[in-house]
């Protein structure tokens, strides 16, 4: 409904409309890496479908307004993004691992940890969104870092960065968890002249510094030494 309302506003005032969609529109993909032409493999009644199908519907609405009402729309499919100032307990895997390692808690890995994700630093995403909005191409465009890591590999990078003695705790996997996630960004390279610049090992310490400062202040506020 928010997307519908904003599309109506964009139509009335002649604004260019940015839809921040998601790699989740691909569901548990049968194509790897994922191109924008891939229609996805989504369970419409699964536990994650309210998010997956919500974003897919938002893309449909944006394209209907574009075709039917000449609204200038831009669609970005954002892959996993991390960086400073994220919520400490937002449930995202990078936030989880970083906060757990700083708090001396086990890193929780769901399933066997062999599922993959691709992580882009926030400044790369911002540059991609600006290039998209400044350009003349509707999209959708994959905006993500093609560097692909298993959850166990990510956990190891977090351990290297924060605490090599951190332990890993395995838990049962969540429903409809995608097995693989990796963007094909050739379209964004060609039409937006964009590609990510910051590797995980470069970006993660910047996020860690921010989390350490906030978790330390949080603990001081609770009177914890």
Order of alpha helices (4+ residues) and beta strands (2+ residues): alpha-beta-alpha-beta-beta-alpha-beta-beta-beta-alpha-beta-beta-alpha-beta-alpha-alpha
